[in-house]
Amino acid sequence: MNHIFYLMGKSSSGKDTVYSRILEDSELIPIVLYTTRPIRAGEREGVEYHFVDDERFNAMRDSGEVIEWRTYDTKCGKWTYYTAKDSISTDRGDRIGIGTLESYLKIKEYLGDEILVPVYIEVDDDIRFLRAVEREKRQSAPKYAELCRRFLADNEDFSDEKLSEAGVTHRFSNNGSLEECLSAVKKYMSDFQE
């Protein structure tokens, strides 16, 4: 049976780096989500996300192509993130994706427990906040108010209670060595692939 390994974590937890590093030396197929938010410096269409407008999102949702979506009322406007059915087919092999706890639960409802495997990356808040500020500073137009909104929202969205209710039992610390975190995640995933 093929699986979808679903990486989750608060903003600036390092999940994007873990995701990229796993893709470098594995045969996992990436899940590319859709978003209506503007592309950030260094991002590429069809790699980090499919960047679309509201009209495309509405058309896909209305035609039944969208499994789950969430819209955030950010300091920069309303941004929607979503998973389309074309993103999660496991016909060709194991896949890997990144998302929120909310999106994980909706995809789990759509696919079932046996296919979707949660991988939660965690970092202490002080480290996470400093990483977020450093990342935002590299943007051509830093949006610090949005950074703060996301930081606070993540504490609610990924509370211990919500993680427990979702059945997320394995956590991988990225406080220190990225290599140790990456090694632990790869080991966990390989147990499912055997």
trRosetta pair geometry for C-beta under 8 A, 3 or more apart (Angstrom, degrees):
i j d omega theta_ij theta_ji phi_ij phi_ji
1 114 6.6 -41 153 149 157 111
1 115 7.0 -117 163 -96 113 72
2 90 3.9 173 99 168 127 118
2 91 7.9 -117 32 -34 158 7
2 93 5.7 180 -125 -171 130 24
2 94 5.1 -156 -159 -74 85 54
2 95 7.4 61 159 -5 113 80
2 115 7.2 23 94 -140 65 94
3 90 7.2 121 20 -131 7 143
3 94 5.1 7 55 -127 73 98
3 95 7.5 -143 105 39 48 64
3 115 5.9 176 -126 -167 51 51
3 116 7.5 151 -165 -91 77 15
3 117 5.2 19 179 -9 127 119
3 192 5.3 1 -15 146 167 132
3 193 7.2 -111 26 -78 124 71
4 31 6.9 44 -150 -45 114 137
4 88 6.2 -8 -94 -154 153 94
4 90 6.3 -111 -51 -77 90 116
4 94 7.4 177 -81 -164 34 64
4 95 4.7 -12 -113 70 78 101
4 96 7.2 164 -163 -88 59 26
4 97 6.3 -5 -177 12 106 109
4 107 7.6 -90 97 149 151 134
4 111 7.2 14 21 129 133 173
4 115 5.8 38 13 147 93 89
4 116 5.2 -22 68 -107 104 62
4 117 6.8 173 83 23 49 75
5 28 7.0 -48 31 -137 119 145
5 94 7.0 35 -11 173 98 108
5 95 7.2 -166 26 96 68 50
5 96 4.7 -16 65 -110 100 80
5 97 7.5 157 83 25 54 59
5 117 5.0 -29 -106 73 61 108
5 119 5.5 27 179 -16 94 129
5 189 5.3 -2 -100 -118 150 116
5 192 7.6 159 -79 58 102 149
6 96 7.9 -176 -76 -155 31 51
6 97 5.6 -13 -116 69 68 90
6 98 7.6 142 -167 -103 57 20
6 99 6.1 -38 -169 35 103 106
6 104 5.3 136 136 -114 147 99
6 107 7.1 162 -99 76 149 142
6 116 5.7 9 -14 -167 130 93
6 117 6.6 161 15 74 80 48
6 118 5.5 -39 70 -106 101 50
6 119 6.4 163 75 21 44 80
7 15 4.7 153 151 -165 118 109
7 18 6.4 171 -136 90 146 118
7 19 5.4 -133 32 -74 160 101
7 96 6.9 35 -15 -178 105 94
7 97 6.9 -159 26 99 80 39
7 98 4.7 -31 73 -103 102 73
7 99 7.7 121 73 20 56 57
7 119 4.9 -35 -97 79 61 108
7 120 8.0 150 -157 -89 49 25
7 121 6.4 15 -166 -10 97 112
8 15 6.9 -75 146 -116 6 155
8 98 7.3 148 -80 -158 42 60
8 99 6.3 -36 -91 77 88 58
8 100 6.6 85 -134 -149 106 18
8 101 5.9 91 -165 -68 150 64
8 104 6.0 -41 -63 -46 139 139
8 118 6.4 -27 13 -158 121 93
8 119 7.0 146 19 76 71 53
8 120 5.2 -27 73 -106 95 69
8 121 7.2 177 85 22 41 74
8 158 7.3 169 150 -108 110 119
8 168 7.4 -77 60 -116 137 148
9 13 3.4 -114 144 71 128 157
9 14 7.3 -30 100 51 159 61
9 15 4.3 171 36 -49 119 123
9 120 6.1 131 -76 -167 77 59
9 121 3.7 -48 -60 68 147 84
9 122 6.1 -156 -132 -74 105 43
9 123 7.3 67 180 2 127 91
9 158 7.2 51 -153 -119 31 161
9 174 7.8 23 -148 17 162 132
10 13 5.0 113 59 -48 67 116
10 122 7.4 57 12 -127 99 63
10 123 7.2 -119 58 45 107 90
10 128 6.1 16 98 -155 122 153
10 151 7.8 60 173 -137 118 51
10 154 3.8 93 -139 170 98 138
10 155 7.4 35 -114 -63 137 48
10 157 7.8 138 -104 71 79 104
10 158 5.3 -123 -65 34 87 150
11 128 7.3 109 89 179 62 111
11 132 6.0 61 123 -101 106 120
11 147 7.9 -159 122 -148 148 65
11 150 4.9 35 -8 143 157 122
11 151 6.5 -94 59 -83 120 56
11 154 5.5 -131 8 -61 86 147
12 123 7.2 -94 116 63 75 147
12 128 4.7 127 96 -165 108 73
12 129 7.4 135 83 -71 152 16
12 131 4.1 152 -176 96 117 111
12 132 4.0 -99 -42 -64 153 81
12 135 6.4 -155 -101 6 105 139
13 121 4.7 138 135 110 120 102
13 122 6.2 -55 -148 -121 127 21
13 123 4.6 -177 -134 6 68 111
13 128 6.1 -9 -81 -113 59 114
13 174 6.0 107 168 50 72 133
14 17 4.8 -50 -167 42 75 116
14 18 5.8 80 133 -25 87 98
14 121 5.9 -124 72 159 85 141
14 123 6.5 110 2 -50 105 134
14 131 7.6 -66 -58 -171 81 165
14 174 4.2 -144 47 156 142 157
14 178 6.5 -147 -167 -116 144 99
14 181 7.0 59 105 102 142 161
15 18 5.5 -52 -144 39 35 112
15 19 6.0 42 153 -24 66 106
15 98 5.7 129 138 -133 119 118
15 121 4.6 177 -81 39 84 140
16 19 5.5 -51 -146 36 30 117
16 20 6.3 30 155 -19 64 105
16 48 7.7 6 -140 -129 121 104
16 98 6.7 19 -88 -102 63 167
17 20 5.8 -53 -146 36 31 110
17 21 6.2 27 157 -16 65 109
17 178 6.6 -57 125 -146 134 133
18 21 5.9 -60 -146 40 27 109
18 22 6.3 28 156 -20 64 107
18 121 5.9 -174 5 -83 155 148
18 172 8.0 110 -125 103 158 139
18 174 7.2 -102 -52 -90 123 139
18 178 7.6 -150 -77 -163 77 92
18 181 6.5 -84 -95 124 120 113
18 182 5.8 -167 -128 -96 82 80
18 185 6.0 67 -170 21 126 169
19 22 6.0 -59 -150 34 26 109
19 23 6.5 22 155 -16 62 109
19 30 7.8 81 174 -123 106 106
19 96 6.6 169 -142 140 84 120
19 98 5.4 -46 -77 -56 153 119
20 23 5.8 -59 -151 37 30 110
20 24 6.6 43 150 -34 64 100
21 24 5.5 -41 -153 16 35 120
21 25 7.6 -15 167 17 61 97
21 178 7.8 140 -27 156 163 114
21 182 5.5 -48 106 -127 144 136
22 25 7.5 -93 -163 52 28 73
22 26 5.5 -14 167 9 71 135
22 28 6.6 -1 139 35 105 141
22 96 6.2 -155 107 -161 133 173
22 182 7.3 -163 -63 -151 80 93
22 185 7.0 -82 -77 114 126 124
22 186 6.7 -177 -114 -85 95 89
22 189 7.6 70 -145 17 134 165
23 26 6.4 -79 -118 49 23 95
23 28 6.4 -97 -103 70 65 101
23 30 5.9 9 -108 -65 135 111
23 96 6.8 -145 -72 66 88 137
26 96 7.8 69 90 -17 140 142
26 186 8.0 -160 -68 -127 128 101
27 93 6.6 -63 130 154 103 156
27 94 7.6 88 94 54 83 98
28 93 7.4 -153 -125 124 38 110
28 94 5.3 -60 -115 106 79 96
28 95 6.2 109 -174 -144 86 20
28 96 4.3 42 153 -11 140 111
29 92 6.1 75 -45 87 156 112
29 93 5.8 122 -14 74 114 99
29 94 7.1 156 18 92 82 44
29 95 4.7 -47 71 -106 87 78
29 96 7.4 157 70 19 39 70
30 95 7.1 106 -137 -162 5 83
30 96 6.0 -39 -108 70 54 83
30 97 6.9 113 -170 -88 58 63
31 83 7.5 -1 168 -132 125 105
31 87 5.0 72 -162 166 88 97
31 88 5.9 23 -122 -89 125 67
31 95 5.4 76 -48 162 94 123
31 96 6.7 -144 5 94 89 33
31 97 3.0 -23 51 -84 127 117
31 98 7.7 -174 71 17 100 53
32 46 6.1 9 -169 -163 164 46
32 47 7.1 -111 -115 -154 123 5
32 48 7.7 93 -139 103 91 16
32 49 6.5 148 -177 -132 84 25
32 50 5.8 92 137 -31 111 88
32 87 6.1 -132 61 -129 55 104
33 49 5.6 -39 81 -123 75 84
33 50 7.3 -137 112 22 33 82
33 81 6.0 24 148 -175 133 91
33 82 6.7 164 -172 80 94 32
33 83 5.6 -56 -120 -86 92 67
33 87 6.4 58 -91 -145 46 160
33 97 7.0 102 -43 -164 97 115
33 98 7.5 -98 -6 70 125 75
33 99 6.7 128 -65 -89 146 96
33 103 7.9 -10 -113 -163 141 160
34 49 6.3 107 -134 -176 19 93
34 50 4.5 -33 -105 66 75 102
34 51 7.9 166 -157 -81 63 16
34 52 5.5 -8 -167 13 110 122
34 57 6.9 164 132 -98 131 90
34 60 7.6 64 50 59 175 165
34 81 7.1 155 87 -158 55 46
34 82 5.0 -21 66 64 103 84
34 83 7.5 172 21 -86 87 21
34 84 6.1 54 -11 -19 127 108
34 87 7.7 -127 -21 -58 88 139
35 49 4.5 -18 15 -177 108 153
35 50 7.4 147 21 71 61 53
35 51 6.2 -27 72 -109 82 59
35 52 7.3 147 75 32 31 76
35 79 6.5 10 -175 177 99 102
35 80 6.7 175 -149 91 53 52
35 81 4.8 -12 -101 -103 91 71
35 82 7.5 160 -82 18 46 65
36 51 7.8 105 -123 -163 21 61
36 52 6.1 -54 -91 82 66 70
36 53 6.2 66 -136 -150 95 24
36 54 5.6 53 -135 -69 146 62
36 57 5.7 -52 -60 -31 117 141
36 78 7.8 7 91 115 131 74
36 79 5.6 -172 76 -149 84 58
36 80 4.5 45 13 43 118 86
36 81 7.9 -122 17 -62 72 42
37 51 7.6 -86 74 -130 54 92
37 74 7.8 49 -110 9 116 152
37 76 7.9 72 -142 91 97 126
37 79 3.7 23 -72 -141 96 131
37 80 7.9 -175 -33 41 75 40
37 81 7.5 -10 -5 -67 110 85
38 51 7.5 40 -153 -153 26 130
38 76 7.8 -88 15 145 113 139
39 43 4.9 -149 -168 80 88 119
39 45 7.0 -56 -95 -65 141 77
39 49 7.9 -160 -105 61 79 108
39 51 5.0 -49 -62 -80 97 160
40 43 4.8 83 57 -8 75 122
40 139 6.4 -68 -156 -113 98 107
41 138 6.8 -138 78 132 134 88
41 139 5.7 171 14 -127 118 57
41 140 5.7 131 -57 -19 130 93
43 47 7.1 -175 -172 72 65 104
43 48 4.5 -69 -146 27 102 145
43 49 7.1 0 -178 26 132 91
43 51 8.0 105 124 -51 127 127
44 47 4.1 39 75 20 102 130
44 48 6.5 120 47 2 59 90
45 49 7.8 -53 -131 85 45 61
45 50 6.8 50 -167 -132 76 48
45 51 5.6 -87 -110 22 88 102
46 50 6.0 40 -86 -93 55 74
49 81 7.8 -87 -127 -130 135 89
52 56 4.0 -103 -179 76 122 137
52 57 5.9 143 104 -48 123 80
53 56 5.4 100 55 8 67 98
53 57 7.3 -127 104 -2 37 91
54 57 5.6 -56 -149 38 36 113
54 58 6.1 35 156 -20 70 107
54 80 7.2 102 -109 15 74 130
55 58 5.9 -55 -147 37 28 110
55 59 6.4 28 155 -19 63 107
56 59 5.7 -55 -147 36 31 112
56 60 6.3 28 156 -16 66 107
57 60 6.0 -61 -149 39 29 107
57 61 6.1 26 156 -18 66 110
57 66 7.5 54 -166 -78 71 146
57 69 7.3 107 -170 -128 116 150
57 80 5.5 81 -148 88 165 144
57 82 6.5 126 -140 15 105 143
58 61 5.7 -55 -142 39 29 111
58 62 6.0 28 159 -18 65 110
59 62 5.9 -56 -143 39 26 109
59 63 6.4 14 160 -11 62 112
60 63 6.1 -65 -146 42 28 103
60 65 4.3 -80 -169 67 83 121
60 66 5.2 96 125 -45 98 100
60 82 7.7 152 96 104 131 145
60 84 6.0 -59 176 -107 137 121
61 64 8.0 51 175 -60 30 19
61 65 7.3 -84 -69 54 22 76
61 66 4.4 -25 -98 21 65 141
61 69 6.7 -44 -95 -10 122 149
61 82 7.6 -86 -74 -148 101 166
65 84 5.0 1 147 -152 94 103
65 85 5.5 -114 -161 19 58 102
65 86 7.0 -6 -167 -10 107 97
66 69 5.7 -3 172 -38 133 113
66 82 5.2 -24 -147 172 115 136
66 83 7.1 115 -160 78 66 48
66 84 5.5 -52 -98 -101 55 68
66 85 7.6 -109 -72 -19 12 78
67 82 7.7 153 51 179 65 87
67 83 4.8 -39 54 96 109 100
67 84 6.8 150 0 -134 85 15
67 85 6.0 125 -47 -69 99 65
67 88 7.1 -6 -11 13 155 140
67 106 6.3 141 139 135 91 107
67 107 6.0 63 130 -98 142 71
67 110 5.1 -29 -155 -62 120 166
68 82 6.4 -174 96 -146 50 73
68 83 5.2 24 49 39 86 105
68 102 7.5 178 170 133 134 83
68 103 5.2 157 103 -132 138 69
68 106 3.5 108 -89 108 141 149
68 107 6.3 -93 4 -50 134 72
68 110 7.6 -128 -33 -24 102 133
69 80 5.7 6 -176 -174 115 106
69 81 6.8 167 -151 85 66 44
69 82 3.6 -19 -99 -97 91 108
69 83 7.6 -155 -71 23 58 60
70 80 7.1 169 87 -147 35 63
70 81 5.8 -9 59 57 83 89
70 82 7.5 166 18 -79 53 67
70 100 6.8 -35 26 42 154 149
70 102 5.8 75 -65 100 144 141
70 103 6.8 -103 -6 -61 119 92
71 78 5.5 11 178 -176 110 104
71 79 6.9 167 -153 84 63 35
71 80 4.5 -28 -96 -92 84 82
72 78 7.0 166 82 -150 43 56
72 79 5.3 -13 56 60 93 88
72 80 7.8 174 16 -83 65 35
72 81 7.7 25 -5 -1 105 101
72 153 7.9 71 -135 171 121 174
73 78 5.5 -24 -104 -96 59 81
74 77 6.3 0 63 58 92 38
74 78 7.1 156 19 -100 77 24
74 79 5.6 15 -2 7 127 110
74 146 5.2 29 -175 -125 109 110
74 149 6.6 156 -140 85 68 151
75 143 6.3 165 79 -180 119 110
75 145 4.3 135 -117 105 170 113
75 146 4.4 -131 36 -67 112 79
75 149 6.1 174 -28 -10 104 143
76 79 7.4 29 81 -37 100 116
76 143 5.9 -32 -53 -137 124 152
76 146 5.8 -12 -13 -71 104 140
81 99 7.9 163 141 -135 129 84
81 100 7.7 108 89 -8 141 117
81 103 7.4 -67 115 -68 111 139
83 87 5.4 -121 -161 63 75 142
83 88 6.5 37 176 -36 117 121
83 97 8.0 58 -114 174 120 157
83 99 7.1 -13 -58 -101 123 144
83 103 6.0 121 -19 -164 124 115
83 106 7.6 161 42 94 127 115
83 107 6.1 -18 89 -78 167 114
84 87 5.0 108 62 -11 71 105
85 88 6.8 -80 -155 40 35 94
85 89 7.6 55 158 -51 69 88
86 89 7.0 -28 -154 -13 36 110
87 97 7.4 76 155 -103 111 142
88 95 6.8 -177 -145 80 54 163
88 97 7.4 -42 -100 -32 87 152
88 107 6.6 -172 -110 -148 161 120
88 111 7.0 -109 147 -66 136 134
89 92 7.3 62 115 7 100 87
90 93 7.1 -111 -170 84 68 18
90 94 7.1 9 -147 -105 102 29
90 95 5.9 -117 -101 -5 78 111
90 115 6.4 -142 -18 -157 157 122
94 193 6.3 -45 -51 -103 159 107
99 103 3.8 -100 170 81 130 134
99 104 5.8 162 91 -52 116 74
99 107 7.5 99 60 -4 167 137
100 103 4.7 96 51 8 79 98
100 104 6.9 -131 97 -7 44 87
100 157 6.4 -56 -164 171 113 134
101 104 5.4 -50 -149 33 34 118
101 105 6.5 35 154 -21 65 103
101 157 6.0 165 31 162 115 84
101 158 5.9 157 -26 -95 131 69
101 162 5.9 81 138 139 159 118
101 163 6.8 -100 -115 -88 140 63
101 166 5.8 -124 -166 -50 104 165
101 168 7.4 -81 -122 -26 105 144
102 105 6.0 -55 -153 32 30 110
102 106 6.7 22 154 -13 63 107
102 157 7.0 -67 -23 -154 104 105
103 106 5.8 -58 -148 40 35 108
103 107 6.1 30 156 -15 69 108
104 107 6.1 -62 -147 41 26 105
104 108 6.0 30 154 -23 64 111
104 116 7.1 149 -163 167 78 135
104 118 6.0 55 -162 -101 143 104
104 166 6.6 59 99 -172 122 138
104 168 7.9 40 125 -68 159 117
105 108 5.5 -53 -143 36 29 115
105 109 6.4 34 154 -22 62 103
105 166 5.7 -99 -78 -124 102 107
106 109 5.6 -48 -150 32 33 114
106 110 6.5 31 150 -17 63 106
107 110 5.4 -55 -149 39 36 113
107 111 5.9 4 162 6 72 113
107 116 5.9 138 115 -100 102 148
108 111 6.4 -67 -129 54 25 89
108 112 7.1 -55 -175 121 58 5
108 113 6.4 37 -165 -85 102 55
108 116 4.9 -122 -96 65 75 152
108 166 7.9 142 15 -165 160 91
111 115 4.7 -91 155 63 120 131
111 116 5.4 114 80 -33 130 109
112 115 5.8 81 71 12 86 98
112 116 7.3 160 83 9 44 97
113 116 6.8 -84 -141 52 27 88
113 167 7.6 -34 -126 105 115 165
117 189 7.3 133 109 -116 147 73
117 192 5.7 -51 -84 -84 160 167
118 166 7.2 108 -78 130 161 113
118 167 7.2 146 10 97 141 82
118 168 4.7 -96 124 -110 154 89
118 170 7.4 157 95 51 88 91
119 170 7.2 -33 -122 93 51 113
119 172 6.8 -3 -178 4 83 129
119 185 5.9 69 -165 -143 130 104
119 188 6.9 142 -114 98 102 136
119 189 7.1 -10 -83 -68 138 101
120 158 7.9 149 -150 -154 117 118
120 163 6.6 54 -111 -140 163 125
120 168 5.1 75 -36 179 137 130
120 170 6.7 155 33 93 93 61
120 171 5.0 -46 89 -111 110 68
120 172 6.7 155 85 19 54 78
121 171 7.9 133 -111 -165 13 67
121 172 5.4 -37 -105 74 60 98
121 174 5.3 20 -174 -15 103 127
121 181 6.9 63 -134 -177 101 130
121 185 7.6 -13 -82 -80 98 133
122 171 5.2 -1 2 -173 126 114
122 172 7.0 146 20 69 75 44
122 173 5.9 -40 73 -104 87 54
122 174 6.9 161 73 21 33 83
123 127 5.1 -111 170 87 108 116
123 128 4.5 135 99 -65 116 97
123 131 7.5 -7 136 13 161 144
123 173 7.4 115 -89 -161 48 61
123 174 5.1 -48 -73 73 98 89
123 175 5.6 150 -136 -80 67 62
124 127 4.9 80 67 14 87 106
124 128 6.7 -162 90 -10 40 94
124 175 5.5 51 -2 -110 98 115
125 128 5.4 -60 -141 41 32 115
125 129 6.0 34 162 -24 69 105
125 151 8.0 94 -155 -173 95 104
125 155 7.6 20 -102 -88 126 111
126 129 6.0 -52 -147 32 27 110
126 130 6.7 23 157 -13 61 106
127 130 6.1 -60 -153 39 30 108
127 131 6.4 30 152 -18 65 109
127 175 5.9 148 14 -137 166 71
128 131 5.7 -57 -149 37 30 112
128 132 6.3 32 153 -23 65 106
128 151 7.5 147 123 -132 109 98
129 132 5.6 -53 -149 32 31 113
129 133 6.6 31 154 -18 65 103
129 151 6.2 55 -104 -136 85 142
130 133 5.8 -51 -148 34 33 110
130 134 6.5 32 154 -17 65 106
131 134 5.8 -58 -149 38 31 110
131 135 6.3 30 155 -18 66 107
132 135 5.8 -56 -148 37 30 110
132 136 6.2 28 155 -18 65 108
132 147 5.3 141 154 -163 116 112
132 150 7.7 -174 -146 84 141 116
132 151 6.3 -156 48 -78 175 112
133 136 5.8 -57 -146 38 30 110
133 137 6.4 38 154 -28 64 104
133 144 7.7 30 -122 -122 79 98
133 147 7.0 104 -85 163 55 157
134 137 5.8 -49 -150 26 31 116
134 138 7.2 30 153 -20 59 102
135 138 6.1 -59 -164 28 35 111
135 139 7.7 44 143 -31 63 95
136 139 5.7 -40 -164 9 47 117
136 142 4.6 84 156 -144 91 100
136 143 6.7 -118 -150 50 115 55
136 144 6.2 117 144 -86 153 65
136 147 5.1 -45 -67 -71 152 141
137 142 5.9 1 -99 -88 32 139
139 142 5.0 133 63 -83 106 56
139 143 7.1 -40 90 3 157 79
142 147 7.9 -18 -180 -25 90 130
143 146 4.1 12 133 25 115 120
143 147 6.5 147 99 -23 68 84
144 147 5.1 -46 -147 31 40 119
144 148 6.5 40 155 -19 67 100
145 148 5.8 -53 -154 35 33 110
145 149 6.5 35 149 -20 65 104
146 149 5.5 -50 -146 35 36 114
146 150 6.3 34 156 -17 67 105
147 150 6.0 -60 -151 38 27 108
147 151 6.3 31 153 -24 64 108
148 151 5.6 -51 -144 32 31 115
148 152 6.5 24 160 -11 64 106
149 152 6.3 -64 -154 41 27 104
149 153 6.1 23 155 -17 66 114
150 153 5.6 -58 -140 41 30 111
150 154 6.1 38 159 -29 65 104
151 154 6.0 -54 -155 26 24 113
151 155 7.4 28 149 -22 57 99
152 155 5.9 -49 -162 22 38 113
152 156 7.5 26 148 -6 64 101
153 156 6.0 -61 -162 40 41 106
153 157 5.8 34 149 -18 76 115
154 157 5.4 -58 -132 44 34 109
154 158 5.6 -7 178 17 72 111
155 158 7.1 -66 -126 56 16 81
155 159 6.9 51 157 -77 54 77
156 159 6.0 -17 -155 -40 31 109
157 162 7.1 -105 169 82 32 165
158 162 6.6 -128 -139 74 20 122
158 163 6.3 40 -169 -57 66 106
159 162 4.7 90 56 9 84 101
159 163 7.0 -151 91 -5 43 86
160 163 5.8 -57 -147 38 31 112
160 164 6.2 32 156 -20 65 108
161 164 5.8 -59 -151 36 27 111
161 165 6.4 26 154 -18 64 108
162 165 5.6 -52 -144 37 33 112
162 166 6.3 29 157 -17 64 109
163 166 5.8 -63 -150 39 29 109
163 168 4.4 -76 -170 62 84 120
163 171 8.0 29 175 -76 151 112
164 167 7.8 48 176 -64 31 22
164 168 7.3 -82 -69 53 24 75
168 171 7.5 73 146 -69 101 80
170 188 6.2 139 164 -140 158 146
172 181 5.3 106 156 -155 105 84
172 184 5.2 168 -132 98 108 123
172 185 5.2 25 -119 -68 170 90
172 188 7.5 -116 -70 -3 124 148
173 176 7.4 33 129 17 109 84
173 181 6.3 -123 89 -97 48 101
174 178 6.4 31 -151 -108 95 62
174 181 4.3 33 -95 -96 75 164
176 180 6.7 11 86 40 102 134
177 180 4.0 78 84 4 113 105
177 181 6.8 178 97 -7 62 81
178 181 5.6 -57 -152 39 36 112
178 182 5.9 36 152 -21 70 110
179 182 5.6 -54 -143 39 29 113
179 183 6.2 34 156 -22 64 107
180 183 5.7 -52 -146 35 29 113
180 184 6.5 29 155 -18 63 106
181 184 5.9 -59 -152 36 29 109
181 185 6.4 26 154 -17 65 108
182 185 5.8 -55 -146 37 30 110
182 186 6.2 29 156 -18 65 108
183 186 5.9 -55 -146 37 28 110
183 187 6.4 30 155 -20 63 107
184 187 5.8 -54 -148 35 30 112
184 188 6.4 32 154 -20 64 107
185 188 5.7 -56 -150 36 31 113
185 189 6.3 26 155 -15 66 108
186 189 5.8 -58 -146 40 30 109
186 190 6.2 32 156 -24 66 107
187 190 5.8 -55 -145 33 28 111
187 191 6.9 38 153 -28 60 99
188 191 6.0 -51 -164 20 31 115
188 192 7.7 22 146 -10 59 101
189 192 5.9 -58 -165 33 43 108
189 193 6.5 32 146 -17 72 112
190 193 5.4 -61 -145 40 41 111
190 194 6.6 54 157 -39 70 96
191 194 6.3 -44 -154 11 29 114
